[in-house]
Amino acid sequence: VRISAQVEAFLGRLPPEPRKKLRAALVALGKSAGDIKPLENELAGFHRLRVGRYRVVFCYAAPDTVDCVYAEERRIVYEVFAALLRERLE
């Protein structure tokens, strides 16, 4: 599991208990465990990991490699991540 700078910064802003749960979920993600769903439409090709009210957007870079690219609260994660993707494509 590879963690982006954005995900690392997000973890650093969290209170201790949610940070601990999210880190444990990221470790479990390496074993394909957790509440995982593929994303659709403009976010197809990415998946999400749900940990309480937080979401981590990730993709499978190789059969044994998971890239966690974005993390945020559920209420804004998809909208903000989609906007970032559109920016990169322009």
Residue pairs with C-beta under 8 A, 6 or more apart in sequence:
1 26
1 27
1 29
1 30
1 65
1 66
1 68
2 61
2 65
2 66
2 67
2 68
3 11
3 26
3 68
4 67
4 68
4 69
4 70
6 69
6 70
6 71
7 56
7 68
7 69
7 70
7 71
10 71
10 72
11 19
11 22
11 23
11 71
12 19
14 22
14 54
18 51
18 52
18 54
21 51
21 52
22 51
22 54
22 56
22 71
25 34
25 49
25 51
25 56
26 49
26 56
26 68
28 34
29 36
29 49
29 56
29 58
29 66
29 68
30 66
34 49
34 50
34 51
35 49
35 50
35 51
36 47
36 48
36 49
36 50
37 47
37 48
37 50
38 44
38 46
38 47
39 45
39 46
39 47
39 48
39 57
39 78
42 82
42 85
42 86
43 57
43 78
43 81
43 82
43 85
45 59
46 57
46 58
46 59
46 69
46 81
47 57
47 58
47 59
47 60
48 55
48 56
48 57
48 58
48 77
49 55
49 56
49 58
49 68
50 74
53 73
53 74
53 75
54 71
54 72
54 73
54 74
54 77
55 71
55 72
55 73
55 74
55 77
55 78
56 68
56 70
56 71
57 68
57 69
57 70
57 71
57 77
57 78
57 81
58 66
58 67
58 68
58 69
59 66
59 67
59 69
60 66
60 67
61 67
69 81
70 77
70 80
70 81
70 84
71 77
72 80
72 81
